[in-house]
Structures are given as C-alpha cells and as structure tokens.
Amino acid sequence: MTFIRQYFSTIKMALLSLSFLLSLGGCFEPDPNKPLQSTYWSLIELNGESSSNISSQPEVHLVFHTNDKTLHGSDGCNRIHGSYVQDEDTFRFKGIISTRMSCQEGMDQADAFQQVLVKTEQVRIEENQLILYAADVELARFEAKDDY
C-alpha cells in the first residue's frame, strides 16, 4: 500500500511540475519578427505583383549588415551594394551601386527593383516579412530565409 501511495504522489508532483513549466511558456515567447540586419530577405512581391527569379541568375534579395548601415544583395541580374539611413519614422536607401551586366531575362524586374529602392521611405517588419513603403503605398515585400 505504501508503494502505491508513493507512486501516485510522485505522479502528482510530476504533473504539477509539468503544469507549472507549461504555464511559464507563455511568459517567454520569442519575438516573432526577424531582425532587419543579418537576415536574408528574399523578394516575393514587387509593385503588387509576384516576383520571379530566373533559374540561371541570382535570386532577388537584400542583406543588411550588422556592424554598419550597409547592405548587399541582387536585383536578379546585378549585384548591389549600398547603405541606408533609418530613424524612428523614415528609411532611405543611399549610395546604391550595382554591377552593370545585361541579362537576357529579368531586366524589367531588375530595373523596377532598383527604382523601388530609390522610392522607399519606410520599412516595416511583420513576422517574417520585410515590407518597403513610399507614402503608405506598399512597394515591395520580402520573406526572411534562415539560410543564405
């Protein structure tokens, strides 16, 4: 009989401990937003249309560096580098330079992407997406990728 009481007492303590640990889980939820910096942002939408990547060319993407306000990426044809200025309410790309390759496919999207970077006035991160805006109009949407 003592063995059975001890067994149920142990089970009761284990269930109470588990219940306590599960209740703590809600207190320490990680921030669902990806950080702007050190995240590979892959373009999924440009000017309201789904983006397309040409299989033989680089994916359209941006990566913002951690140690300074610089970035690198690709417009789908050319590599791009530059910097950005960000404060509480505004965001601007500046000094964007790119290689000048002429790709047989995807140049329209590459040119439109470069224009979007010039027009950008704000950025927002919502969960795993980075959204570029000009005057509250969505210009481009990126999705965070874990590996790059």
N, C-alpha and C positions, 0 to 999 in steps of 0.2 A: 504494500500500500504506500509506503514512504517513497519508493521508487516512482510510482505513478504520480504522486503529488509533485515530486521534484521535476519530473519530466514535463508536466503541464506548467509548472512555474517557470521553467526555462523557456518553453514555447511562448508563454505570455510575455516574458521580458524581451524575447526576440521580436515579437510583433510590435510591442510598444517602441522599441528602438527603431525598427523599420519605419513605423508611422512617424516618429519624430524626424528621422532623416528625410523622409519624403516631404514633410511639411517645410523643411529648410530649403528644399529645391527651388521653390518659388522665390525665395529671397535673394538668390544669387544667379539669376538668369543673365547670360551674357548679352551684351548689346547686339541686336540683330543686324545693325548696319556695318557694312565693310568700311574700313578706313579709306579715305581718298588716296593716301600715299601707300606705296608698296603693294598695291592691288593691280592686277592685270585687268583692265576694263576693255571688254570686247564689244564692239559696236553691234547693236541688234536692230536699231531703227534710226533712220536719218530723214529729217523733214517729213515725218509722218508715214514713211514707207519702210518696209523691212529691208535691212541691209543685205547685201550679197557679197560673198567672198569668192574670188576666183581661185580654183584649187591650186594653180601653179604660182600664185602670188601670195604675199604676206596677208595675214588677217588684219582687218582694220581694228586698231586698238590704241590705247593710251596707258602709260605707266607713269605715275607721279612719284618723284624721288623723295626719300625721307629726309636727307640731310640739308636740302636746299629747296628752293621753289622752282625746280626744273622738271622737265618731263621728256619722255621719248615715246615713240610709237610708230605707227604706219597708217597711211591713208589708203592702203590696199595696193598701192603701186610703189610709192616712195616712202623712205624712212623720214620721220620728222623728229625734230628736237626743238626745244624752246623753254620758256619759263612762264610763270603765271603770277598774278597778284591777287590775293584774296583777303578780304576783310569781312566784317560781320554781314554786310548786305550785298557785296558785289564780288565778282570774279572775272578776271580778264586774262586771256592768253596774251603773251607778248613775245616778240622776237622769234616767232615760229619760222624755222628754216627747214627745207626739205631737199632731198636729192631731186634731180630733175629727169628721172627716167621717163620714157614714153612707153607705156604699156599698151598692148594691143587691145586689152579688155579692161573695163572698170574705170576708165579715165573720168567719165561723168560723175561717178560716185566719189572718186578721189578729189576732184575739183570742188564738188558740193561739200565734202567733209572739210576741206581747207577753208571754205567760206564760212561754215558754221563756227569754226574755231575763232575766226575774226569777229563774228557777231555775238558770241557768248558774253552774257552779262551776269549770269548767276548759275550756280550748280546746286543740286540737291542730291543727297544720297537717301534712298528709300530701300531699306533692307539690302538686297544685293544688286541694286541698280543705281547707276550714276546718270543723272539727267541734266542736260545743258539747256539753259533758257536764255531768251532775249525778250525783254518786256513781257514776261509771263507767258510767252509762247514757247512750247517745247520744240527744241531744235534737233536734239539727238538723245538717244537712250543707249546706255551700255550695261552689260551684265558682268558682274565680277566672276572671274575664274580663279580657282585655287592654285592651279599650276601654270607656270609660264617659263 
